[in-house]
Amino acid sequence: MSFVFNKNGMCENPEVLEVHRAGKDIGLVKLAQIPDGSWVYGYQWDIHDGGSSSAAGYNEYRKAYPDRHSALLAALDNGFRHATHYEKWPDAATRKGHRKLKEAIKQYRASLAQTRLSFE
């Protein structure tokens, strides 16, 4: 896939992986290979009444990863940290939604490990 980046280094056509979807709640990981061959990630964590997102891009503030798998694992770790933070939120629906996101991320990581083993 040929990735297109704007003048700010943000990918306009990242590979998008759905990690979680339950009603209006969604967890997406966005991956892109930058011109030097390394990989970056973006994400979208929309749970209950809030969320967080970032484009897949590169600049001096963003870390690049040596391969797609490393970038994907870093994105999943980001989502797990996000969900852990919001599990302590006062609103019960927000806590529940983020617990579900954490569980979905755990399952996604487990399926990645299984897939990698089957190719080795």
N, C-alpha and C positions, 0 to 999 in steps of 0.2 A: 504494500500500500504506500502511496506517495502522500506524505503529509504536507499540508500548506500552512505556513505561519505568517501572521500579520507583522507589521513593522515593529510591534512591541514584543515579538517573540511568542505570542500565544497561538496555539494550534487552532485552525478553523475547522478541521475535519478529523478530530481524534477518533481512535477506536473506542467505542463505548461498551462497557460491560455492565449488565444489570446484576447487582449483588443482592438486592432486596427490593421487594414490592409487596405491599400489603395495604389495600385500600388506597388512600392518598399518600401513604408513606413510601419513600423510594430511596434507594442507595445505588448510586452509579459511580463507576471508576472510569476515568478517561485516560487513555495512554497514547503517547506519540513518540516516534523516533526523531530526534533532532539531527541537524545536518552532520554533526561529528560522529554519528552512529550510536550515541548513548540514548537513553530513554528517560522520559519525564512523565509525571502523572498529574491528573486533576481529579476532582471528585464533586459529587453532589449528594449531600445527606439532607434530605427533606423529611422531617419526622414531626408529626402532629402540627403544631402551629409555628414551627421555626425550622431553621436549617443552616447549613453552611455549604459553600461551594467555592471552587477555584478552577480556573481553566488549566489545561495541560499546556505548559509553556516553559520557556527557559529565559533566564536573565541572571545577573550576578547574585540574586537573592535565592534562587531555587537550586536545589540539588538535582543533578542528573545521575542516572543509574546505569551500570554497564550493560544491562540487558533488560528485556521486557519483563521477565519473571521477577527480577529484583524491584523494578518500578511498581509492579502489581502488588507485591508483598508490602512495600512501603505505603501504598495507597490504602490497603486493607488495615494496616497498623494505624494509619491516620483516622480511619473510620471507627476503629475500636476505641481509640482515645477519645474521639468526639462523643461516642455513645456512652462511655464510662463517665465522662463529665456530666452529661445530661441525665444520667440515671439518678443523680442526687437532686434533681430539680423538684420544686414543691408540687408541681402539677402531676397528678397521677397518670393522666393519659400520656404526657411527655415521657415520664419514666418508663411506662409500659412500652411505648413505641421504640425507645432506645434500647431496652432489653431485647426486643425482637431484632433490632438491627445488629446488636452484638452477636446474637445467636446465628443470624444469617451469615455474618462475616466468619464466624467459627466454622460453619458448615461449608462455606465457599472455600476457605483455606484447606479444610480436610479434603475436599474434592480435588483441589489443585495438587495436593500431595499424592493422592491416589493416581491422578493422571500422569504426573511426572514419573512415578514408579513404574507405571505400565509401559512407558517409552524407554526405560533404561534397560 
